[in-house]
Amino acid sequence: MAAVSMATLLRKDLRPLRIPAFRLYWTGQAASSFGDGMVPVVTAFAVIGQGGGAVELGGVLAVGLLCRLVTTLVGGVLADRVARLRLMAVADAMRFTVQFALGVLLATGHGSALVLAVGNALYGIGAGFFGPASKGLMPTLVGKDLIQQGVALQALTRSTCMIVGPAVAGMLVPLAGAQTVYMIDAATFAVNIVVLLRLPGGAARGDGGQSFRADLVQGWSEIVRRRWVSANLVVHALWNFGMAVFFVLGPVLTDKRFGGSAAWGMVSAGMAVGSFTGGLLALRWQPRRPLVAGNLVLIVSGLPLLALWSGWATPWLALAAAVADCCVVLLNTLWEATLQRVIPDQLLSRVASYDFLLTMMSMPLAYAVIGPVTGAVGTDGTLLGGAVLVTVPCLWVCLLPSVRRITGPDTETEPPATGPRADLAEAA
C-alpha cells in the first residue's frame, strides 16, 4: 500500500510532464543543463592547459559573469517585446557557436587564456539573453496551477546535471581533451535549439514595445510598487554577499585544516546531493505562505558558515553544506513560482532580469572585499559576519505584512506601494 501511495503521489508531482509542450521543453533543458554542468570543469582545465593559473582562471570566470549581469536587463526588455522562444533559440545559437569555436581553436592549437576569456564573455552575453526569456515562459507551458511543479522539475534536473556533468567532464578532459568537451556542450545547445523551434512560438510572447528606457522603467516600477518583491531582492542580495564568504574561505580553511582538496571535494559533493534533495522536496511542499516558509528555511543555510567557524570535521561540514543547498533550492523554487504566478506575464521577463542582476551583483563585490575584510577582522569575524548576513535579513523579511499576505496561486492581497521606500516604512 505504501508503494502504491508513493507512486500515486509521484505521478501527481510529475503532472507537468503529461503536457506535451512542457515535456518537449524539459527534454531540451535537460540536454542543455547537462552541458552547463560540464562548463566550469572544462573552463578550468582549458585555462590550466594553456599555462594559466588562479589569476587567469579568475579573470575568465569574472568576465563571463560580468557580461551576463550587464546583458540581463537588455535580455529582459527584449523578452517582453518579442517571441520568447525565438529569443531563447537565438541566445542558444550564440552559445553553440562560441563553444564549437572554442573546441576548434583548442583542437588546432590556437587557444589561449585571452581566447577563453573572450569566449566566456560571449557565452555570458548569450546567457543574459536566455535567462529572462526562460523565466517568462513557464506560465504559458503549464498554467498557473502547476508552476511550482514545473519549476521544481527544472531545479531537480539542473541539480542532477550539476552532479553528472562535472563528473563526465572530469573523465573526458584527460582522455579526449578539453576541445571534445566543448564540442559536446555545443551539441547540447543544438539539441535545445531544435526543441525550442518546435514549440508553438505564439505561446510565449511578451507585449512590451515602448522605448527601451520606458520598458526598463516600467519593469523597475513593477518591483518598487510591490513591497514584497523589493524587500526580498534586498534580502537575497545580502544572502549572496554573506554566502560568498563560505565559497572564498571554505576551500582555504578545509585545505589548511584537513590537508588537501579532497576535503573540499566532499563538501562540494554534499552541496550537489543537497540540491538534488531540495528539488525532490520542492515537488511536494506547497506551504500556505510560500515566501515566509522559504525565507525561514533559508535561515538554516547559515549552518556551513557556523560549521567552518566552529571547526567541524569534513563529514559534518559536508552535511551542513548539503542541508544549506537543500534549503536554497526550496527557497528558489518557491520564489520563482510565486513571481511567475503573481507578476503579469507581459512584465515577467523584465522583473526576472532585475531579480538576477540585483541579487547576483553582490557576489563579485563580496569576492573583491572578503580578502581585505579577513585581514582586518580575522577569519572568525568574517565567518560570523557572513552568518549574520545570511540569517538575520531572512528573519526580518518574514515580519513584513506584504510578505505574509502572499498565500498561494494567484493571490496578492497587498495594496500597491506608492514609493521606492515603502518597504522600509512598512518594516518600521
Disulfide bonds with the S-S distance in Angstrom:
none
